[in-house]
C-alpha cells in the first residue's frame, strides 16, 4: 500500500549460489550469511528511501506510529571560501555539520551505502554531484574550495597510505585493477587543466572531488562530528543531495536529534554567486485542488479527510483554503521530498495514503473501443510488405546536425525546429527529412557486402515548421509529418528498383496510376481512367478518385543527380482533383555520396504517408 514492491526474499548464500557458475565448497558456504535479505523496488525519484533510516522512518510515519520529524538549523562558525578557478570545472559547493553522532557498525555501513546509492542515482555517477564526508575533529577551519593544476595537489588518498600527486593518482586509478571501482570517475576531470580540491586551514586535503577523499579526515566508528560537503555542476542537485544526507542521518545527532549546523559559503568572485548559507533544508508549500485530486485518483474524499491523509505521507501540516470558489489543499513539503514538483504529485501521494487497493472499481460512463491509429496501422502494414521486398528497416535519430540535414544534401538551410542548447553538434535541429539517417547508416556499414545491393528503409516522423498548425487551441509553430524513405546502394544506381518500390507502395495504398503513366510503361493500356485493356490493370483494387503519376524531376532538388530524378504527383477527392507532389525519388548526386563517404552509386525515395491515407 505504501507504494514499494517486495522483489525477492533471499540471503547472501542464496545469491552467491545463483551467481556462481561452479558449486561452492563447504568452506566458501560457511563464510556466507544465511540471514534473510528483502529486495525492494523503490520509485526512482524517492531519494529519501534509499537507506534503511529513511525507509523505516517513512513506514512508521505512514502507519501513524511516529510523527514527521522537525529539522532544526543552527548557525555555525565554520566557513568555506570558493576560489574563482573552480568556475572552470565544478563551480558549486555546499556543506553542513552533524554534531554528536554515534556510529555503530550498522549505522556506519548505512551511511556509506547511502552515498553510493545517491552517486548512482541523482548524482549521475558523480558527474553532477560528488559527496565528501569527513571527521571534523581531525581538520581545522576555515576551509577552501579551489581548483589547481594536478601537479600542485599532493595528498594521501583514502585508498592508500602513501602520498600522491593528483595526476599520478588518477593514472593509477585508471590502470590499477585494485581500484577498478574508481576507474569510471577518472574521465570526469582527468582531461581538465585544473582539478578541484578542498583543503582546511592547514592546507591538508580533505577531498579531490569527484574522485576520492583524503585519508587524514576519514570517518571511523569513533567519529563524533561529521562534516558533509557536496560539490557539483548543478546547484539544485547539490542542495537536494546534501539535504538527503542530512535528513536521513540527522536522527543520530545529540543532544537534540535532527539538528544541523550550517556552513557559510563565500565566493571570492561574484560571477557564480555572492555566497550563501548552507544547507537550505526549506519547507515548501504546494497547492492542489480537492476536486482535482478526487478526479485524478477516482475517489470522493472531503478536504478534511485529505488533510489527515497528508500526515501519513509527510506532507503535513496541511490546510484548506478557498481560491475563486474552489476548495484548495495546501500541503507542506519537507526537505526530504524533492520529488514533489506539481499538484499531480500531491494527488499521487494522497492516493498512496488512501490506498490504491481501496479505490472502488467502476464501470466507465462512456463506452469506447480502442484501436490502432490509421496512420500507424498503414505504417505497420507497409513495413511488412517492404521487408518482403528485401529491404532492411532501420530506426535513426530524430535529431540531426545542420550540416547533415541541409548542407550535406546540397540543400539550402531553411527554417527548422532547433535546439537552443544542443548536447553536441550532431543534435542541432529536428530532422526535416529521413534521408540523412539512412545515408549515415550506409556510411557506418561499409564493411557489409554491396555486391547484390544494400537496401534500407525507415518509416518515421519528421518535424516541419508550420505557423498555422494548432494543437489544443495553441499555435505550436511546428507539426509532425509521417514519411517513408528508402535507399538502394550497389554496383548500379538501382533507379528502376526504387521506382518499382514507389509503384508497389502506391498499389498497396490502393491508388490507381493515371492512364498516361501506364501507357508510358511496358504495359500498354488504353481506354478511360476506369477501363484498362491490360488484364492486370482491370484487376487492380483502387479507391475511387485516387490517381497518381510519375513525372521527370526538375533541378529544384539538388540532392539528386541532374536529369536523374522524378516527382510523384497525386490527385484525390481531398485535393479537389488538383495534383500535389507527395514524394520524390532519384539517383543521389556524387557530392552527396562523397560527403557521407558512400563508395557505391545510390538511389533514394521519400514519400509523405499522410497524403496517401487521408
C-alpha positions as CSV (number, residue, x, y, z in Angstrom):
1,X,0.0,0.0,0.0
2,X,2.9,2.4,0.6
3,X,4.0,2.2,-3.0
4,X,7.0,-0.1,-2.8
5,X,7.2,-3.6,-4.0
6,X,8.9,-6.6,-2.5
7,X,11.0,-8.0,-5.3
8,X,12.6,-11.1,-3.7
9,X,13.3,-12.7,-0.3
10,X,16.8,-14.2,-0.4
11,X,20.1,-14.4,1.6
12,X,23.7,-13.8,0.9
13,X,24.3,-17.6,0.5
14,X,21.4,-18.0,-2.0
15,X,22.6,-15.0,-4.1
16,X,26.1,-16.5,-4.2
17,X,24.8,-19.9,-5.3
18,X,22.7,-18.3,-8.1
19,X,25.6,-16.1,-9.4
20,X,28.3,-18.8,-9.2
21,X,29.0,-20.9,-12.3
22,X,30.5,-23.6,-10.1
23,X,29.5,-25.4,-7.0
24,X,30.6,-23.6,-3.8
25,X,32.8,-25.5,-1.4
26,X,31.8,-26.0,2.2
27,X,34.3,-23.5,3.4
28,X,33.0,-20.9,0.9
29,X,29.4,-21.5,2.1
30,X,30.4,-21.2,5.7
31,X,31.7,-17.7,5.1
32,X,28.3,-16.6,3.7
33,X,25.4,-15.4,5.8
34,X,22.0,-17.1,5.8
35,X,20.3,-14.0,7.2
36,X,17.1,-13.1,5.3
37,X,17.5,-10.3,2.8
38,X,14.5,-8.4,1.4
39,X,15.0,-7.0,-2.1
40,X,12.7,-4.0,-2.5
41,X,11.8,-2.0,-5.7
42,X,11.7,1.8,-4.9
43,X,10.5,4.7,-7.0
44,X,13.4,6.2,-8.8
45,X,12.7,9.8,-7.5
46,X,12.3,8.8,-3.8
47,X,15.9,9.5,-2.7
48,X,14.7,9.5,0.9
49,X,14.0,5.8,0.7
50,X,17.5,4.8,-0.4
51,X,18.7,3.9,3.1
52,X,17.2,1.9,5.9
53,X,16.8,5.0,8.1
54,X,14.7,6.8,5.5
55,X,12.6,3.7,4.6
56,X,11.8,2.7,8.2
57,X,11.0,6.3,9.1
58,X,8.7,6.7,6.2
59,X,6.9,3.4,7.0
60,X,6.5,4.3,10.7
61,X,5.0,7.7,9.7
62,X,2.7,6.0,7.2
63,X,1.5,3.7,10.0
64,X,1.0,6.7,12.3
65,X,3.4,5.2,14.8
66,X,5.6,8.3,14.9
67,X,5.1,11.9,13.8
68,X,7.0,13.5,11.0
69,X,10.4,14.9,12.3
70,X,11.1,18.6,12.7
71,X,14.5,19.7,11.4
72,X,16.4,22.3,13.4
73,X,19.0,24.5,11.7
74,X,21.6,26.3,13.9
75,X,24.1,28.8,12.7
76,X,27.7,27.7,12.9
77,X,31.1,29.4,12.8
78,X,32.7,27.3,10.0
79,X,33.1,28.8,6.5
80,X,34.3,27.6,3.1
81,X,35.8,30.0,0.6
82,X,35.3,29.3,-3.1
83,X,38.2,30.4,-5.4
84,X,37.4,31.8,-8.9
85,X,39.4,28.9,-10.5
86,X,36.6,26.4,-9.7
87,X,34.4,28.0,-12.3
88,X,36.4,26.0,-14.9
89,X,35.3,22.7,-13.6
90,X,32.8,22.3,-10.7
91,X,31.7,25.7,-9.5
92,X,29.2,24.8,-6.7
93,X,29.8,23.6,-3.2
94,X,27.5,23.2,-0.2
95,X,28.2,21.7,3.2
96,X,26.9,21.2,6.8
97,X,27.9,19.7,10.1
98,X,26.2,16.9,12.1
99,X,27.4,17.0,15.7
100,X,27.2,14.4,18.4
101,X,26.9,11.5,16.0
102,X,27.1,7.9,17.4
103,X,28.3,5.4,14.9
104,X,27.7,1.7,15.2
105,X,28.9,-0.8,12.5
106,X,25.3,-0.9,11.1
107,X,24.9,2.9,11.0
108,X,28.4,3.4,9.5
109,X,27.6,0.9,6.8
110,X,24.3,2.5,6.0
111,X,25.9,5.9,6.0
112,X,28.4,4.8,3.3
113,X,25.8,2.9,1.3
114,X,23.6,5.9,1.0
115,X,26.4,7.9,-0.5
116,X,26.9,5.1,-3.1
117,X,23.2,5.0,-3.9
118,X,23.0,8.7,-4.4
119,X,26.1,8.7,-6.5
120,X,24.5,6.1,-8.8
121,X,21.1,7.9,-8.8
122,X,20.6,11.6,-8.7
123,X,24.4,12.4,-8.9
124,X,24.6,10.6,-12.3
125,X,27.8,8.7,-11.4
126,X,29.3,11.8,-9.7
127,X,29.1,13.9,-12.9
128,X,26.5,16.2,-11.4
129,X,27.3,15.9,-7.7
130,X,30.0,14.3,-5.6
131,X,29.7,13.7,-1.8
132,X,32.5,14.0,0.7
133,X,32.2,13.1,4.4
134,X,34.9,14.0,7.0
135,X,35.8,13.7,10.6
136,X,35.5,17.4,11.6
137,X,37.7,16.9,14.7
138,X,40.7,15.9,12.5
139,X,40.7,19.1,10.4
140,X,40.6,22.8,11.1
141,X,38.5,25.5,9.5
142,X,38.1,27.8,7.7
143,X,38.0,25.6,4.6
144,X,39.0,26.4,1.0
145,X,37.5,25.1,-2.2
146,X,40.0,25.6,-5.0
147,X,40.9,24.3,-8.5
148,X,44.6,23.8,-9.2
149,X,46.9,22.1,-11.7
150,X,47.3,18.3,-11.0
151,X,50.9,18.6,-10.1
152,X,50.1,21.2,-7.5
153,X,47.9,18.9,-5.5
154,X,49.6,16.3,-3.2
155,X,47.9,14.2,-0.5
156,X,47.4,10.7,0.9
157,X,44.2,9.3,-0.6
158,X,41.7,7.2,1.3
159,X,42.8,4.1,-0.7
160,X,46.5,4.3,0.2
161,X,49.0,5.1,2.9
162,X,51.4,7.0,0.7
163,X,51.3,10.5,-0.8
164,X,50.5,11.0,-4.5
165,X,50.3,14.0,-6.8
166,X,46.7,14.3,-8.2
167,X,47.8,13.5,-11.8
168,X,49.7,10.4,-10.8
169,X,46.8,9.2,-8.6
170,X,44.3,9.4,-11.5
171,X,46.7,7.5,-13.7
172,X,46.9,4.8,-11.0
173,X,43.1,4.6,-10.7
174,X,42.7,4.3,-14.4
175,X,45.0,1.2,-14.6
176,X,45.2,-0.5,-11.2
177,X,42.7,-3.5,-11.0
178,X,42.5,-3.0,-7.2
179,X,41.0,0.5,-7.8
180,X,38.6,-0.5,-10.6
181,X,35.6,0.8,-8.6
182,X,37.1,4.3,-9.0
183,X,38.0,4.0,-12.7
184,X,34.6,5.1,-14.1
185,X,35.0,8.5,-12.4
186,X,38.5,9.3,-13.6
187,X,37.4,10.7,-17.0
188,X,35.2,13.3,-15.3
189,X,38.2,15.5,-14.5
190,X,41.3,13.8,-16.0
191,X,41.4,16.0,-19.2
192,X,40.8,19.2,-17.3
193,X,43.8,21.6,-16.8
194,X,42.8,22.0,-13.2
195,X,41.4,19.6,-10.5
196,X,39.0,20.6,-7.8
197,X,40.3,20.3,-4.2
198,X,39.0,21.1,-0.7
199,X,41.6,22.0,2.0
200,X,41.5,23.0,5.6
201,X,43.3,26.0,7.2
202,X,46.5,23.9,7.5
203,X,46.4,23.1,3.7
204,X,45.5,19.5,4.4
205,X,43.5,18.0,1.6
206,X,40.0,16.8,2.6
207,X,38.9,15.6,-0.8
208,X,39.6,15.6,-4.5
209,X,36.1,15.6,-5.9
210,X,34.6,13.7,-7.6
211,X,37.3,11.0,-7.2
212,X,38.4,10.3,-3.6
213,X,38.6,11.8,-0.1
214,X,41.8,12.3,1.8
215,X,43.0,9.7,4.3
216,X,43.6,12.3,7.0
217,X,39.9,13.2,7.5
218,X,38.4,9.7,7.0
219,X,35.4,8.8,9.2
220,X,35.6,5.9,11.7
221,X,33.3,4.4,14.3
222,X,34.8,6.8,16.8
223,X,33.8,9.9,14.8
224,X,31.5,12.3,16.7
225,X,31.3,15.4,14.5
226,X,30.8,14.9,10.7
227,X,31.5,17.5,8.0
228,X,29.5,16.7,4.8
229,X,30.4,18.6,1.7
230,X,28.9,18.3,-1.8
231,X,30.4,19.7,-5.0
232,X,28.9,19.8,-8.4
233,X,27.9,21.4,-11.6
234,X,24.2,21.8,-10.7
235,X,23.4,23.8,-7.6
236,X,19.9,22.4,-7.3
237,X,21.1,18.8,-7.4
238,X,23.9,19.7,-4.9
239,X,21.3,21.0,-2.4
240,X,19.0,18.0,-2.9
241,X,21.8,15.5,-2.3
242,X,23.1,17.4,0.8
243,X,19.5,17.7,2.2
244,X,19.0,14.0,1.7
245,X,22.2,13.1,3.6
246,X,21.4,15.4,6.5
247,X,17.8,14.5,6.9
248,X,18.5,10.8,6.8
249,X,21.2,10.7,9.4
250,X,20.2,13.8,11.4
251,X,18.3,11.4,13.7
252,X,21.6,10.3,15.2
253,X,22.7,13.8,16.3
254,X,22.9,14.6,20.0
255,X,21.8,16.0,22.4
256,X,18.9,17.0,20.1
257,X,18.1,14.8,17.1
258,X,17.7,16.3,13.7
259,X,19.9,19.2,14.5
260,X,22.1,20.5,11.6
261,X,24.8,23.1,11.9
262,X,25.1,25.5,8.9
263,X,28.2,26.3,6.9
264,X,28.8,29.7,5.3
265,X,29.9,29.5,1.7
266,X,31.7,32.6,0.4
267,X,32.7,33.2,-3.2
268,X,35.7,35.3,-4.0
269,X,34.2,36.0,-7.5
270,X,30.6,37.1,-7.9
271,X,30.3,35.5,-11.4
272,X,28.7,32.4,-10.0
273,X,27.2,33.6,-6.6
274,X,27.7,36.1,-3.9
275,X,27.6,33.4,-1.3
276,X,25.0,31.6,0.7
277,X,24.4,29.8,4.0
278,X,24.2,26.0,3.6
279,X,22.1,23.9,3.8
280,X,18.8,25.3,2.7
281,X,16.5,22.5,4.0
282,X,13.5,24.6,3.1
283,X,9.9,23.8,3.9
284,X,7.9,24.4,0.7
285,X,4.2,24.9,0.2
286,X,2.3,23.2,-2.7
287,X,-1.3,23.7,-3.6
288,X,-3.7,21.3,-5.3
289,X,-7.5,21.4,-5.7
290,X,-9.6,19.0,-3.7
291,X,-11.8,18.3,-6.7
292,X,-8.7,17.9,-8.9
293,X,-7.3,15.2,-6.6
294,X,-10.5,13.3,-6.3
295,X,-10.9,13.4,-10.1
296,X,-7.4,12.2,-10.8
297,X,-7.4,9.4,-8.2
298,X,-11.0,8.3,-8.8
299,X,-12.2,8.8,-5.2
300,X,-14.6,11.1,-3.4
301,X,-13.0,12.5,-0.2
302,X,-13.6,15.7,1.7
303,X,-10.9,18.3,2.2
304,X,-10.7,17.3,5.9
305,X,-10.0,13.7,5.0
306,X,-7.3,14.7,2.6
307,X,-5.6,16.8,5.3
308,X,-5.4,13.7,7.6
309,X,-4.0,11.6,4.8
310,X,-1.3,14.1,4.1
311,X,0.2,13.4,7.5
312,X,0.8,9.8,6.5
313,X,3.0,10.8,3.5
314,X,5.0,13.5,5.3
315,X,3.1,16.4,3.6
316,X,1.8,17.9,6.8
317,X,0.7,20.1,8.3
318,X,-1.8,20.7,5.5
319,X,-4.6,23.2,5.4
320,X,-7.7,24.1,3.4
321,X,-8.5,27.3,1.6
322,X,-10.7,28.8,-1.0
323,X,-9.4,30.2,-4.3
324,X,-12.1,31.7,-6.7
325,X,-14.7,29.4,-5.2
326,X,-12.7,26.3,-5.4
327,X,-11.6,24.4,-2.3
328,X,-7.8,24.1,-2.4
329,X,-5.5,21.9,-0.3
330,X,-2.1,23.4,0.7
331,X,0.5,20.9,1.9
332,X,3.9,21.4,3.5
333,X,6.7,19.7,1.6
334,X,9.7,18.7,3.8
335,X,13.3,18.8,2.5
336,X,13.2,15.0,2.2
337,X,10.6,15.2,-0.6
338,X,12.3,16.8,-3.5
339,X,10.1,14.6,-5.8
340,X,7.0,16.8,-5.1
341,X,7.1,19.2,-8.0
342,X,3.4,19.6,-9.1
343,X,-0.2,19.2,-7.9
344,X,-0.2,15.8,-9.6
345,X,2.5,14.7,-7.2
346,X,0.3,15.8,-4.3
347,X,-2.6,13.9,-5.7
348,X,-0.5,10.8,-6.2
349,X,0.7,10.8,-2.6
350,X,-2.9,11.2,-1.4
351,X,-3.8,8.2,-3.5
352,X,-0.9,6.3,-1.8
353,X,-2.2,7.3,1.7
354,X,-5.7,6.4,0.8
355,X,-4.6,3.0,-0.6
356,X,-4.9,2.2,-4.3
357,X,-6.4,-1.1,-3.4
358,X,-9.2,0.7,-1.6
359,X,-10.3,2.6,-4.7
360,X,-13.7,1.2,-5.8
361,X,-13.7,-0.2,-9.3
362,X,-16.4,1.3,-11.5
363,X,-17.7,0.8,-15.0
364,X,-16.7,3.7,-17.2
365,X,-19.6,6.1,-18.0
366,X,-18.5,6.2,-21.7
367,X,-18.2,3.1,-23.9
368,X,-15.3,3.2,-26.3
369,X,-13.4,0.7,-28.4
370,X,-9.7,1.0,-28.6
371,X,-7.9,0.7,-31.9
372,X,-4.7,1.4,-33.7
373,X,-4.4,4.9,-35.3
374,X,-5.0,4.5,-39.1
375,X,-1.6,6.1,-39.8
376,X,0.2,3.7,-37.5
377,X,-1.6,0.8,-39.0
378,X,-0.7,1.8,-42.5
379,X,3.0,2.1,-41.4
380,X,2.9,-1.4,-39.9
381,X,1.4,-2.9,-43.0
382,X,3.9,-1.2,-45.3
383,X,6.8,-2.4,-43.1
384,X,5.8,-6.0,-43.6
385,X,5.5,-5.6,-47.4
386,X,8.7,-3.6,-47.9
387,X,10.6,-6.1,-45.7
388,X,9.4,-8.9,-48.0
389,X,10.9,-6.9,-50.9
390,X,14.4,-7.3,-49.4
391,X,14.7,-4.0,-47.6
392,X,16.1,-3.8,-44.0
393,X,14.3,-1.4,-41.6
394,X,16.4,1.0,-39.6
395,X,15.4,3.4,-36.8
396,X,17.6,6.5,-36.8
397,X,17.9,9.6,-34.5
398,X,15.2,12.2,-34.7
399,X,17.8,15.0,-34.2
400,X,20.4,15.9,-36.8
401,X,23.2,18.4,-37.4
402,X,22.5,21.4,-39.7
403,X,25.3,20.0,-41.9
404,X,23.7,16.5,-42.3
405,X,20.2,17.8,-42.7
406,X,20.9,20.5,-45.2
407,X,24.5,21.1,-46.4
408,X,25.4,17.5,-46.9
409,X,22.3,17.0,-49.1
410,X,23.1,20.1,-51.1
411,X,20.0,21.8,-49.8
412,X,19.7,25.4,-48.7
413,X,19.4,25.9,-44.9
414,X,15.7,26.6,-44.3
415,X,13.8,27.2,-41.0
416,X,13.7,24.1,-38.8
417,X,12.9,23.3,-35.2
418,X,16.3,23.9,-33.5
419,X,17.6,23.1,-30.0
420,X,18.7,26.2,-28.0
421,X,21.3,24.3,-26.1
422,X,22.3,21.1,-28.0
423,X,24.4,18.4,-26.3
424,X,26.7,18.3,-29.3
425,X,26.9,19.3,-32.9
426,X,25.1,16.2,-34.1
427,X,21.9,17.2,-32.4
428,X,21.2,20.8,-33.6
429,X,17.8,20.5,-35.3
430,X,14.9,18.2,-35.5
431,X,15.2,16.4,-38.9
432,X,13.1,17.6,-41.8
433,X,13.9,14.5,-43.9
434,X,14.7,10.9,-43.2
435,X,17.4,10.6,-45.8
436,X,20.5,11.7,-43.7
437,X,19.8,8.9,-41.2
438,X,19.8,6.2,-43.9
439,X,22.9,7.6,-45.5
440,X,24.7,7.6,-42.2
441,X,23.7,4.0,-41.7
442,X,25.3,3.2,-45.1
443,X,28.4,5.1,-44.1
444,X,28.8,3.0,-40.9
445,X,28.2,-0.3,-42.7
446,X,30.8,0.0,-45.4
447,X,32.2,-3.4,-44.3
448,X,28.9,-5.1,-45.4
449,X,28.6,-6.7,-48.8
450,X,27.2,-4.4,-51.5
451,X,27.5,-7.0,-54.3
452,X,23.8,-7.6,-54.5
453,X,22.8,-4.1,-53.4
454,X,22.2,-2.8,-50.0
455,X,18.6,-1.9,-49.3
456,X,17.4,0.2,-46.3
457,X,14.1,1.9,-45.4
458,X,12.6,3.8,-42.5
459,X,9.1,4.8,-41.6
460,X,9.1,7.6,-39.1
461,X,8.3,11.3,-38.4
462,X,10.0,14.4,-39.4
463,X,9.1,17.8,-37.9
464,X,8.3,20.8,-40.1
465,X,7.9,24.5,-39.3
466,X,4.3,25.5,-39.6
467,X,3.0,28.7,-38.1
468,X,-0.6,27.7,-38.8
469,X,-0.6,24.3,-37.1
470,X,-2.9,24.3,-34.0
471,X,-2.9,21.9,-31.1
472,X,-5.5,22.4,-28.3
473,X,-6.1,26.0,-29.5
474,X,-2.4,26.8,-29.3
475,X,-0.3,27.6,-32.4
476,X,2.8,25.5,-31.7
477,X,4.7,26.6,-34.8
478,X,5.6,23.1,-36.0
479,X,3.9,19.8,-37.0
480,X,4.9,16.2,-37.3
481,X,4.8,14.5,-40.8
482,X,5.0,10.7,-41.2
483,X,7.4,9.8,-44.0
484,X,8.7,6.7,-45.7
485,X,12.2,6.8,-47.1
486,X,14.2,4.0,-48.8
487,X,17.7,3.8,-50.2
488,X,19.3,1.3,-52.6
489,X,23.1,1.3,-52.9
490,X,25.1,-1.2,-55.0
491,X,27.2,-1.8,-58.2
492,X,24.5,0.0,-60.2
493,X,22.4,3.0,-59.4
494,X,19.2,0.9,-58.9
495,X,16.9,3.6,-60.2
496,X,14.5,1.1,-61.6
497,X,14.5,-0.8,-58.2
498,X,13.4,2.2,-56.2
499,X,11.0,3.2,-59.0
500,X,9.4,-0.2,-58.6
501,X,9.2,0.3,-54.8
502,X,7.3,3.5,-55.3
503,X,4.8,1.8,-57.6
504,X,4.4,-1.0,-55.1
505,X,3.6,1.4,-52.3
506,X,1.0,3.2,-54.3
507,X,-0.6,-0.1,-55.3
508,X,-0.7,-1.2,-51.6
509,X,-2.3,2.1,-50.8
510,X,-5.0,1.4,-53.5
511,X,-4.0,4.4,-55.6
512,X,-4.5,4.0,-59.3
513,X,-1.9,5.0,-61.9
514,X,-3.0,7.6,-64.5
515,X,-3.8,6.3,-68.0
516,X,-1.0,8.4,-69.4
517,X,1.5,7.0,-66.9
518,X,0.5,3.4,-67.6
519,X,0.8,4.0,-71.4
520,X,4.4,5.1,-71.0
521,X,5.3,1.8,-69.3
522,X,5.9,-1.6,-71.0
523,X,2.3,-2.4,-70.2
524,X,0.4,-0.6,-72.9
525,X,-3.0,0.3,-71.8
526,X,-5.9,2.0,-73.5
527,X,-9.3,3.4,-72.6
528,X,-10.6,5.7,-69.9
529,X,-9.2,6.0,-66.4
530,X,-11.6,3.3,-65.2
531,X,-11.1,0.8,-68.0
532,X,-7.7,-0.5,-69.0
533,X,-7.2,-3.1,-71.7
534,X,-4.5,-4.7,-69.7
535,X,-5.9,-7.6,-67.7
536,X,-3.7,-6.8,-64.7
537,X,-5.0,-3.3,-64.5
538,X,-8.6,-4.5,-64.7
539,X,-7.9,-6.5,-61.5
540,X,-6.3,-3.6,-59.6
541,X,-8.0,-2.6,-56.4
542,X,-8.2,1.2,-56.1
543,X,-10.0,3.9,-54.2
544,X,-12.4,5.9,-56.3
545,X,-10.9,9.2,-57.4
546,X,-7.4,8.5,-56.3
547,X,-4.7,8.7,-59.0
548,X,-1.0,9.2,-59.3
549,X,1.7,9.6,-61.9
550,X,5.4,9.9,-62.0
551,X,6.9,12.8,-64.0
552,X,10.5,13.7,-64.7
553,X,12.0,15.8,-62.0
554,X,13.4,19.3,-62.4
555,X,16.5,20.8,-60.7
556,X,14.6,22.0,-57.7
557,X,16.1,19.2,-55.5
558,X,19.9,19.3,-55.9
559,X,20.2,16.2,-53.7
560,X,19.6,14.1,-56.9
561,X,21.8,13.8,-59.9
562,X,20.8,16.3,-62.7
563,X,18.3,14.7,-65.1
564,X,18.0,11.5,-62.9
565,X,15.1,12.3,-60.6
566,X,11.4,12.1,-60.6
567,X,8.4,13.6,-58.8
568,X,5.4,11.5,-57.6
569,X,2.2,13.5,-58.2
570,X,-1.2,12.5,-56.8
571,X,-4.8,13.8,-57.0
572,X,-7.7,12.7,-54.9
573,X,-11.1,13.9,-53.6
574,X,-9.3,15.5,-50.7
575,X,-7.3,17.7,-53.1
576,X,-10.4,18.7,-55.2
577,X,-8.9,17.0,-58.2
578,X,-5.7,19.1,-58.0
579,X,-2.4,17.4,-58.3
580,X,0.0,17.6,-55.3
581,X,3.6,16.3,-55.0
582,X,3.7,13.5,-52.4
583,X,7.2,12.5,-52.9
584,X,10.4,12.3,-55.0
585,X,13.0,9.7,-56.0
586,X,16.2,9.7,-57.9
587,X,19.9,8.9,-58.2
588,X,21.8,10.7,-55.4
589,X,24.3,13.3,-56.5
590,X,28.0,12.2,-56.3
591,X,28.8,15.2,-54.0
592,X,26.1,13.8,-51.5
593,X,27.7,10.3,-51.7
594,X,31.2,11.8,-51.2
595,X,30.1,13.8,-48.2
596,X,28.6,10.7,-46.5
597,X,31.6,8.6,-47.6
598,X,29.5,6.2,-49.6
599,X,31.5,4.3,-52.2
600,X,28.7,3.0,-54.4
601,X,26.0,4.6,-56.6
602,X,22.8,5.0,-54.6
603,X,19.1,5.9,-55.3
604,X,16.6,7.0,-52.8
605,X,12.9,7.8,-52.5
606,X,10.8,9.6,-49.9
607,X,7.0,9.8,-49.7
608,X,4.6,11.5,-47.5
609,X,2.5,8.8,-45.9
610,X,-0.2,11.1,-44.6
611,X,-1.1,12.3,-48.0
612,X,-1.6,8.7,-49.2
613,X,-4.0,8.0,-46.4
614,X,-6.2,11.0,-45.9
